[in-house]
Amino acid sequence: MLRGGPRNVGVCVLAVLVSVSSGLWVLRARAAQPRREVEQGGLRLRVEQATWLHEPMDHGDAVQLPALQGAPGAGQRQLAVSLTLFNAAQGSGSFAARELVLTAENGQQWFPVEREEARLWVRPAQLFPLPLSFNVPASAGGLRLEWVRGEERAVLLSTRPPPSATSQAGGRERWPQSAEALPSGSPRAGAVLFHERFACVTCHGSPERPGEVRVAPSLHGFAKAGAARLPGMSAAQYAYESLLFPGAFIAPGCAGDAPCQAPSLMPVYGDALSSQEMADLISYLLGAGRGRP
């Protein structure tokens, strides 16, 4: 039983109001946090993977090449996002790529390169893969991927563009001169990078399959071949500099066609790799031709 009359009742009411107000604040704060899977209007959108891709034409200010259709221009980065769309409702629903928008901290917005005005009709229990990409300036800063559907707005992802490997702030200063200064690498982790995350196998073929030649030089037996490319340079150092500066060397056997042309069209992986991942990838290449560990 409450004692003390109206004064205590007023204190209790104030405490309840503060509690409710705090609860609403927490709910609003949570709503602003990225959620990998969101459902709106019966449609469920899930982020499966998001990867920053360095533009293949960016080799610094010394080289200016025409951009391919859909590729980011000079000074831009491309965010590739893989999503799945599922209709959890009883009836059909519609979706358009323009409902997804990449928003910067200053309010500037970018829509998918594959932006379509036509809407996609999704039947009940139907699942669609949605590969989309966004081209944004390298200086865009913090970004959030939002799903805007009518009055509803949900944040699916929070990210920022990687720095340029050719800039002093993000590139050459953070990489040591020698591959020996990198951490100890894991061939197993490097195999995942080569075959899956960066799909190097698409151009180079599998290093574990001799004679598998695609559009880029084969890396089978790289430990021996790489060590013989330049006098006094180890295979690890050759791989390291090739990954940081793709135009540094043109491998023997290249016919001069893309991506073997000079300058090389291989992406600048120094933008996308951490020091550990660089070491892992080199470790895998050094063991190429002897089977996966």
N, C-alpha and C positions, 0 to 999 in steps of 0.2 A: 504494500500500500504506500502511495506517495504521501509524504508529509511536507509541510512548509508552505502550502497554499499556492497561489498563482505564480509566485516567483520560480518555484521549482518546476512547475509545469512549463513555464516559458523557457527555462534552461533545457529541458528535455526536448521541446519542439525545435529549439535552435540546434541541438546536437543531431537530431534526425535530419534537419535540412542540410547541415554540413556534410553528414554522411552521404545523403543522396547526391549532393553536389559533387562530392569527391568521386562517387561512383560513376557519374556521368562523365567526369573528366577522364577517368581511367578508360572508359569505353571509347571515348573520342580518340585518346592517344593510341589505343590498340588498333582502331580502325585505320590509322595513318601508317601502320607498320606493314611492310610487304608480306603478302600471303601467297604462297606458291600455288594454291588452288582456291578459286573463287567461284561461287555460284550466283548468278543474277538472272532473274526471269526464267528460271528453269534450265538455263544453260550453264554448264560447268566448264570453266577454262582452267587448264593446268599448265604451268611452266615445266617442261621436261629438261631443257638445257638452254643455257645462254652463254655465248662465247664472243669475245671481241676479236675481230679479224682485222689484221693490219692490211691496209690497201696494198695490193701487189705492185702498184706503180710507184710507191713512195721510196725513193732512194736518196732522199735529201734534196737540197736546193741545186745540186750540181746536175741533176738529171730531170728532165721534164718529158713525160710520155703521155700520150692520150689515154684517158680513162675508158675502160670498157663499159658497155651499157649496164647500168645497175650497180657498178662498182663505185666506191667512194672517191671523191675527187682529192686533189692535193690538200694536205692538211686536215683530212677527215679520217674518221674511223668508222667501221661498220660493226654493229651489234647484230649478230645472228641469233635468233630466238626460235627454239622449237617448242611448240605448244600442242596440246590436244584439246579438242572441243567435244563435249559430250552433252547430249540432250537428256536430262534427268526428268523432264516433265512428261505429262500424259499426251500432250499435243505437240505438233510441229513448232519449231522456233526458227528465228532468222538471226544471222550474224554477218557483219561486214568487217573487213580488216581495218577500216578507218575508225572502228571503235577503240582500237589500241593506239595509244599515243605515248611518246617518250617526252617527258617534261623535265626541263632544267630548273634549277633553284630560282632562276630569275623569271620563270614563267614561259620562256621560249619553248616551242613544241615542234616535234618532228613526227611524221606519220610513216608507216611502212613503205619501203620501196615498192612492194607489191600491192600498194593500196588500190582497192577496187571499190567502185561505187555500187556495183551490183551486190545484192545480199545473198548469202548462202543459206539455203533452207535445210534444216536438220530435222529428221524424223525422230520420234521417240526412241531412246536407247541407241541412237546412231552416234558413232565416234569418228571424228575427223582429225587427221594430223594437219597442223598449221605451221609450216616453216616460213618465218617472216624475218626481215632485216631492216635496220634503220641506219642511215648515214648521217653522222653528226660531226661537228668540228671537234678536233682533238682537245680544244680548250673549253669544251662545254661544261666541265665541272661535274658536280653531282647530278645524277639523273634518276628518275623513277619511271618505270613502265606502268601505265595506268590503263585500266579497262573502263571506258566511259560509255555507259548504256543508259540513255535517257537522263534521269536525275541521279542515277547511281554512279558512283566512282569508286573503284577499288585499286589499290596499289599491289602489283604482282611482283615487282622486282626493283631493287635499289642498286645502282652501280655507277661507275664513272669511266670515261675513256682511258685507255692506257697511254702513258707518255710515249713520245717518239724515241726510237733507238738512236736517232741521229741528233737528238737534242742533248745539250750538256746536262740539263737537269735530270733527264730520265734515261739516258742511254749510256754513252761511253764512260761517264764517270762511275756508273754503278757496276760495270763489268770489269773484272781484272784483265791484265794484259795477257796472262797465260792461262791455259786450260788447267794447268796443275794447281792453280789457286782455287779451283772450284771444289765443292764438297765431294765426298765419295759418292759415286753414282750407282744406281740400281738398274741392271739390264732389264729386269722384269718390269719395273715402272716405265723404263724407256720404251719397251715394246708396246705398252698401252698408248703412250703418246704417239708413237710412229704409226700404229695400225688403227687407232680409234680416234683419239681426241683431235689430232691435227691431220689425220688421214694422209700422211706423207706417202703411204703405199699407193695412193691414187696415181701419183706421177712417177714415183721411183720403182714401183713394184715391191714385192717382198724381198728383203735382203737374204732371206733364208731359202730362196728359190733361184738357183743359178739359171741364167738365160732368160729370166722373166724381164723383158725390156718394155717399158711404156714410153711416155713422152720425155722422161728425164733419165739421166744416167743410172744404171744399176748400181746398187750399193752392196751387192754380194761380195764378200771378201774384202770389205773396206779396210780392215785393220792392216792388211798388207799393201793394198793399192794406195791408200791414203798416205802411208808413210813414205811412199816412193814418188809422190807428186813433186815436192820441193825439197831440195837438199837441206838437211838440218832441221826440217819441220816434221814433228811427229804426226801420226794420223789423228790423234786427239786434238792437237792444235789446228790442224787443217779443217777438221769438222767444226771446231769452235768458231773459227774466223768465218767459215762459210755460212754458218747459221746467223752470226751477228751481221755480216756484211756480204750478202749473197753475190754481189758483183765482184768480190775480191778475186775469185778464181773461176775459170771456165774449165770444166772437167774434160779430159781427153775423150774423144769419141762423140762429142756433141756435134750435131750436123749444122748448128747455127740457127735452128728453128726454135721457137718458143717451147719450153722455157729455158733453152740452152743459149739463147742469143745474148749478146752483150749490149746493154747491161742485163743481168739476169732478172727474170720475172718472178723468181722465188720470193715468197714473203719474208720480211725481216722478222725472224722469230725472236730476236732480242726484245721485242715489244711484248710478246705474249708469254715467254718462259721466265720462270724464277731461276735462281742460281741452281737450286736442287734439280729442277726439271731439265735444265741444260746439261747438267752432269749425268742425269739418268739417260737422256737421249744419246749422248756421246758414248756412254758405256754400252748401250744396246748396239750402236753402230759398230763399235769395235769388236763386238762378238758376233756380228752378222755373218751368216754362212755356217755357223756352228750349231744352229738350232736355238730355239728359245730356252732360256734357263728355267 
